[in-house]
Structure formats: structure tokens, C-alpha cells
């Protein structure tokens, strides 16, 4: 398996990153442990989490994903086998204010480290921009954490192209830590949040790119064929906008190619991302061990130029 370098860091990830948003949400603790065990067996060595995951479940308050990961690392004694990424900036309250001030970052990292039961995180992301904190203040806070050994590298997610470029310029001008990884929403269903200005900035600055919602919350697996299929489910809020004519074209193209190769539609959707310009590795989640089969399929073949173009046209 060819490992992928994240930006200019010395972090090397498998071609697919496991999305820890399911831990404590659609996968309970025991299920999460099985997923992480089997993920490692496949050679996947990076988990992406956030301090607010898995806040979506009604009984949760945030931090459940980190807590389960931490208990797993403590029980398995395998911290050095994994790259752990987590994030700061979202509110633990639904609809709450974003915050990437120095004071919040310094406090939030301690909470994350306690839940993760570790002394450091490999990659710490600005989760969302608050559009008010000077970028120098945010990067200065990360500089302190890096010097203290609590964070190895930093990344950014969901920033506008303008704020991302401003942050990179400030890092260069003021000798502050540079974002090494950018994490946009990116899939066959959602391309415009990365392609264009943001993609060019990432490529010009040698940023690793690890897109999230790679399977569009399950839409691209082909499991759901209509809005009726998702009504009342945990995923309804994420999926309801995809069931239009464009969405149907994407699903048809995926099915045609997956039928031809006799592998899952999810694998095809992941391969498309893996072969797109500037992408380091997609983030993908699974709530059951058998779902990991699509990850294995995706890491063991490539799509032809013609197949890539068919998917490009369907999703364009």
C-alpha cells in the first residue's frame, strides 16, 4: 500500500482516512472498537475526529467520539500505531457561536487530550472560521501548543479561500506555524466547496487535502434511492438535498461502473476522489465492519480515464 504524505509534514497516512464522526453516534462503543480493530487490519492508520463529534445524537453533548477513541487507545495500548486528528472551533451547543480565539483553543486542547487519553494530537484542525479572530492570534495559539508538544501539525477545515490564503500569508510573514492540511467537504455530490480557488491555493502551497463526507453521508453507496428511504433516519438532515436529477445521474454512473467491476458503489465513489487532482486521501466512515469492504476495494484498484470522465460528467 502506498502511504500518502500530508502536506510538508512527516505524517504518512493510508490512502483512506477513517472518519470518527460515527463513534458514539451510529456506532456504540463495542461497535467502534471492532471498526478500529478491522480498520488497522486493513492498513488504515489515521482517524479523523473533532471535539464536537458525536453531538448529533439527542442524548450526546459532544466529545463522545474523542472519548471512545481515547478509551480504545488506552485499552489497546496502540497510540503510536495511529495518526489522530481532531478539531477545534465549533460550539458544543447546536447553533452556538464558532470560536478560534487563543483563549478557546488553549482550553479546548486540554479537554480533547483528556478525552483522547493522550499527551498530543498529530494533527489539530481549525474546524470552522469565526470570521472575527485575527489569523495571527489563531496561529499564535497553535505555535504555543506545538512548542509544548501537545500538537504536532495543524490543519484547517471549511475556511473561505480568502481566509485560508490570509492564514498562509501570515504564517510565512510572521514565522508562525503553517496549515499543512486542508479539509473541505468533497465528493461526487459536492464539488464546489473545494474545486476552483481553494483547490489552487492548496496545490500552490503544498497542502495535503483530506476531504470529508466523501460518500455524501451514505448517499453515494446506493443504499438510499429516494427521500422516502431516509425519512425519520439519523441521516435525513444530511441526505435530503441530494435527491434531484443530478443526484440520479451520479447514482446511475456509479451503478454502471460498479456493476462492470463487480464491486461496491462506495468503492467507486472513493476511487474517484483518490484520483482527483490535489487530493491526498478521502475521509470515509463506516458504522459496521462489513462496510469496510468498500475501503479495501478502493485501495486495490484504479478507475480508467473513461470511467473518471463518465463520473465527472454525471457530477458536473
C-alpha positions as CSV (number, residue, x, y, z in Angstrom):
1,X,0.0,0.0,0.0
2,X,1.4,3.4,-1.0
3,X,1.2,5.7,2.0
4,X,0.4,9.4,1.4
5,X,2.4,12.3,2.9
6,X,0.2,15.0,4.4
7,X,1.5,18.3,3.1
8,X,5.1,19.1,4.2
9,X,4.7,17.1,7.4
10,X,6.2,13.8,8.2
11,X,2.8,12.2,8.7
12,X,2.1,9.3,6.3
13,X,-1.5,8.1,6.0
14,X,-3.1,5.3,4.2
15,X,-5.0,6.3,1.0
16,X,-8.2,6.4,3.0
17,X,-8.7,8.1,6.4
18,X,-11.3,6.7,8.8
19,X,-14.0,9.2,9.8
20,X,-14.5,9.1,13.6
21,X,-17.8,11.0,13.5
22,X,-19.7,7.7,13.8
23,X,-18.2,6.8,17.1
24,X,-20.9,7.4,19.8
25,X,-23.4,8.2,17.1
26,X,-24.3,5.4,14.7
27,X,-21.7,3.0,16.3
28,X,-21.7,2.4,20.0
29,X,-18.5,1.7,22.0
30,X,-18.2,-2.0,21.2
31,X,-19.0,-1.5,17.6
32,X,-16.5,1.4,17.4
33,X,-13.8,-0.9,18.9
34,X,-14.5,-3.5,16.2
35,X,-14.3,-0.9,13.5
36,X,-11.0,0.4,14.7
37,X,-9.5,-3.1,15.0
38,X,-10.6,-4.0,11.5
39,X,-9.5,-0.6,10.1
40,X,-6.0,-1.2,11.4
41,X,-6.0,-4.8,9.9
42,X,-6.7,-3.2,6.5
43,X,-3.7,-0.9,7.0
44,X,-5.7,2.3,7.6
45,X,-3.8,4.2,10.2
46,X,-5.5,7.6,10.6
47,X,-8.6,8.6,12.4
48,X,-10.3,12.0,11.9
49,X,-12.4,13.3,14.8
50,X,-13.5,16.6,16.4
51,X,-14.3,17.8,19.9
52,X,-18.0,18.2,18.9
53,X,-18.4,14.7,17.5
54,X,-20.9,13.0,18.0
55,X,-23.1,15.8,19.1
56,X,-25.9,14.9,16.7
57,X,-27.3,12.1,18.8
58,X,-30.0,13.6,21.0
59,X,-28.5,12.1,24.2
60,X,-25.0,13.4,23.4
61,X,-23.3,16.7,24.3
62,X,-20.2,16.4,22.2
63,X,-16.9,14.8,22.8
64,X,-18.2,11.2,22.6
65,X,-16.1,10.4,19.5
66,X,-12.9,11.5,21.2
67,X,-13.8,9.7,24.4
68,X,-14.3,6.4,22.6
69,X,-11.1,6.8,20.7
70,X,-9.2,7.6,23.9
71,X,-10.6,4.5,25.7
72,X,-9.7,2.4,22.7
73,X,-6.1,3.7,22.6
74,X,-5.8,3.2,26.4
75,X,-7.2,-0.4,26.2
76,X,-5.3,-1.5,23.1
77,X,-2.0,0.4,24.1
78,X,-1.5,1.3,20.4
79,X,-1.3,5.1,20.4
80,X,1.9,5.0,18.3
81,X,0.2,3.0,15.6
82,X,-2.3,5.7,14.8
83,X,-2.4,9.2,13.4
84,X,-5.0,11.1,15.5
85,X,-6.6,14.2,14.0
86,X,-9.1,16.3,15.9
87,X,-10.6,19.8,15.6
88,X,-11.4,23.0,17.5
89,X,-13.7,25.9,16.8
90,X,-17.2,24.6,16.7
91,X,-19.6,25.0,19.6
92,X,-20.7,22.1,21.8
93,X,-24.2,23.6,21.5
94,X,-26.2,23.2,18.3
95,X,-26.2,26.6,16.6
96,X,-23.7,28.0,19.0
97,X,-21.0,30.5,18.1
98,X,-17.8,29.4,16.4
99,X,-14.6,30.4,18.3
100,X,-11.0,30.2,17.2
101,X,-9.6,32.7,19.7
102,X,-6.4,31.9,21.6
103,X,-8.2,31.5,24.9
104,X,-10.7,29.0,23.4
105,X,-8.0,26.9,21.6
106,X,-5.8,26.7,24.7
107,X,-8.8,25.5,26.8
108,X,-10.2,23.2,24.1
109,X,-7.0,21.2,23.5
110,X,-6.8,20.2,27.2
111,X,-10.4,18.9,27.0
112,X,-9.6,17.0,23.8
113,X,-6.3,15.5,25.2
114,X,-8.2,14.4,28.4
115,X,-10.9,12.6,26.3
116,X,-8.3,11.1,24.0
117,X,-6.2,9.9,26.9
118,X,-3.0,11.1,25.1
119,X,-0.4,13.8,25.6
120,X,-0.6,15.0,22.0
121,X,-2.6,15.1,18.8
122,X,-0.8,14.5,15.5
123,X,-3.0,17.0,13.6
124,X,-5.1,19.8,15.1
125,X,-7.6,21.5,12.8
126,X,-9.4,24.8,12.8
127,X,-12.8,23.3,12.4
128,X,-14.8,26.4,11.3
129,X,-13.8,30.1,11.0
130,X,-15.4,32.5,13.4
131,X,-14.7,35.3,10.9
132,X,-13.5,37.7,13.6
133,X,-10.4,36.3,15.3
134,X,-7.2,37.6,13.6
135,X,-5.5,34.8,11.8
136,X,-2.2,35.7,13.6
137,X,-3.9,35.1,17.0
138,X,-5.2,31.6,16.0
139,X,-1.8,30.6,14.5
140,X,0.0,32.0,17.6
141,X,-2.1,29.8,19.8
142,X,-1.1,26.8,17.8
143,X,2.5,27.8,18.0
144,X,2.3,27.6,21.8
145,X,0.7,24.2,21.6
146,X,3.3,22.9,19.2
147,X,6.2,24.2,21.4
148,X,4.5,22.5,24.4
149,X,4.4,19.2,22.5
150,X,0.6,19.0,22.6
151,X,0.1,19.3,18.8
152,X,2.5,18.1,16.1
153,X,0.9,19.8,13.0
154,X,-2.1,22.0,12.2
155,X,-4.7,22.0,9.5
156,X,-7.8,24.0,8.6
157,X,-11.3,23.0,7.5
158,X,-14.2,24.9,6.0
159,X,-12.3,28.2,5.7
160,X,-13.1,30.6,2.8
161,X,-10.3,30.8,0.1
162,X,-9.6,34.3,1.3
163,X,-9.1,33.4,5.0
164,X,-7.1,30.3,4.1
165,X,-4.8,32.4,1.9
166,X,-4.6,35.1,4.6
167,X,-3.6,32.4,7.1
168,X,-0.9,31.0,4.9
169,X,0.5,34.5,4.2
170,X,0.5,35.4,7.9
171,X,2.4,32.1,8.7
172,X,5.0,33.0,6.1
173,X,5.4,36.7,7.1
174,X,5.4,36.2,10.9
175,X,7.2,32.8,11.1
176,X,4.1,31.2,12.5
177,X,3.0,27.5,12.1
178,X,1.6,26.8,8.6
179,X,-1.5,24.8,7.9
180,X,-0.2,21.6,6.4
181,X,-3.6,20.1,5.6
182,X,-6.9,21.4,4.3
183,X,-10.2,19.6,4.9
184,X,-13.1,20.6,2.7
185,X,-16.4,18.8,2.1
186,X,-15.7,16.9,-1.2
187,X,-17.5,14.2,-3.0
188,X,-19.2,13.4,-6.3
189,X,-22.2,15.1,-4.8
190,X,-20.5,18.2,-3.6
191,X,-17.6,19.5,-5.7
192,X,-17.8,23.3,-5.5
193,X,-16.6,23.6,-1.9
194,X,-13.1,22.5,-3.0
195,X,-12.7,22.8,-6.7
196,X,-11.6,26.2,-8.0
197,X,-9.9,28.8,-5.8
198,X,-9.4,26.6,-2.8
199,X,-8.0,23.7,-4.8
200,X,-5.5,26.1,-6.4
201,X,-4.4,27.5,-3.1
202,X,-3.9,24.0,-1.7
203,X,-1.8,22.9,-4.7
204,X,0.2,26.2,-4.8
205,X,1.1,25.8,-1.1
206,X,1.6,22.0,-1.0
207,X,-1.2,21.4,1.4
208,X,-2.5,17.9,2.0
209,X,-6.2,17.6,1.2
210,X,-8.4,15.3,3.2
211,X,-12.0,15.7,2.1
212,X,-14.9,14.8,4.4
213,X,-18.4,13.5,3.6
214,X,-16.7,11.5,0.8
215,X,-19.7,9.2,0.5
216,X,-22.1,12.1,1.0
217,X,-23.4,10.7,4.3
218,X,-24.1,7.4,2.6
219,X,-25.9,8.7,-0.5
220,X,-23.2,7.6,-2.9
221,X,-23.3,4.0,-1.6
222,X,-26.6,3.5,-3.5
223,X,-28.3,2.3,-0.3
224,X,-30.9,5.1,-0.5
225,X,-32.9,5.6,-3.7
226,X,-35.4,8.2,-2.6
227,X,-36.3,10.7,0.2
228,X,-38.7,8.0,1.5
229,X,-35.8,5.7,2.2
230,X,-34.2,8.3,4.6
231,X,-37.4,9.6,6.3
232,X,-37.0,9.6,10.0
233,X,-33.4,8.3,10.0
234,X,-30.4,9.9,11.6
235,X,-29.1,10.8,8.1
236,X,-32.2,12.6,6.8
237,X,-30.8,16.1,7.6
238,X,-27.6,15.3,5.6
239,X,-29.1,13.5,2.6
240,X,-32.4,15.2,1.7
241,X,-30.9,17.7,-0.7
242,X,-29.2,15.1,-2.9
243,X,-32.3,13.5,-4.5
244,X,-32.6,15.6,-7.6
245,X,-31.8,15.0,-11.3
246,X,-28.1,15.5,-10.8
247,X,-28.1,13.1,-7.9
248,X,-29.9,10.4,-10.0
249,X,-27.3,10.8,-12.8
250,X,-24.5,10.3,-10.3
251,X,-26.0,7.2,-8.9
252,X,-26.6,5.7,-12.3
253,X,-23.0,6.3,-13.3
254,X,-21.8,4.8,-10.1
255,X,-24.0,1.7,-10.6
256,X,-22.9,1.2,-14.2
257,X,-19.2,1.2,-13.2
258,X,-19.6,-0.8,-10.0
259,X,-21.6,-3.4,-11.9
260,X,-18.9,-3.6,-14.5
261,X,-16.2,-4.3,-11.9
262,X,-18.5,-6.2,-9.5
263,X,-17.5,-4.1,-6.6
264,X,-19.5,-1.6,-4.4
265,X,-20.6,1.8,-5.5
266,X,-19.0,3.2,-2.4
267,X,-15.6,1.9,-3.6
268,X,-16.1,3.7,-6.9
269,X,-17.0,6.9,-5.3
270,X,-13.9,6.8,-3.1
271,X,-11.6,5.9,-6.0
272,X,-12.9,8.9,-7.9
273,X,-11.8,11.2,-5.1
274,X,-8.5,9.4,-4.7
275,X,-7.7,10.1,-8.3
276,X,-8.7,13.7,-8.4
277,X,-6.0,16.5,-8.6
278,X,-4.6,17.6,-5.3
279,X,-6.3,15.1,-3.2
280,X,-4.2,13.3,-0.5
281,X,-6.8,10.9,0.9
282,X,-10.6,11.0,1.4
283,X,-12.2,10.6,4.8
284,X,-14.8,7.9,4.9
285,X,-16.9,6.5,7.7
286,X,-18.4,3.1,8.4
287,X,-20.8,2.0,11.1
288,X,-20.4,-1.7,10.6
289,X,-17.3,-3.8,10.0
290,X,-18.7,-5.2,6.7
291,X,-18.8,-1.7,5.3
292,X,-15.0,-1.6,5.4
293,X,-15.0,-4.0,2.4
294,X,-15.5,-1.0,0.1
295,X,-12.4,0.7,1.6
296,X,-10.4,-2.4,0.7
297,X,-11.8,-2.5,-2.8
298,X,-11.0,1.2,-3.3
299,X,-7.4,0.8,-2.2
300,X,-6.8,-2.1,-4.5
301,X,-7.7,-0.8,-8.0
302,X,-8.0,2.3,-10.1
303,X,-10.6,3.8,-12.4
304,X,-9.8,4.2,-16.1
305,X,-9.7,7.6,-17.8
306,X,-13.0,6.9,-19.4
307,X,-14.6,5.9,-16.1
308,X,-13.3,9.0,-14.4
309,X,-14.7,11.2,-17.2
310,X,-18.1,9.5,-17.0
311,X,-18.3,10.4,-13.3
312,X,-17.0,13.9,-14.0
313,X,-19.8,14.5,-16.5
314,X,-22.5,13.0,-14.3
315,X,-21.5,15.2,-11.3
316,X,-20.6,18.3,-13.3
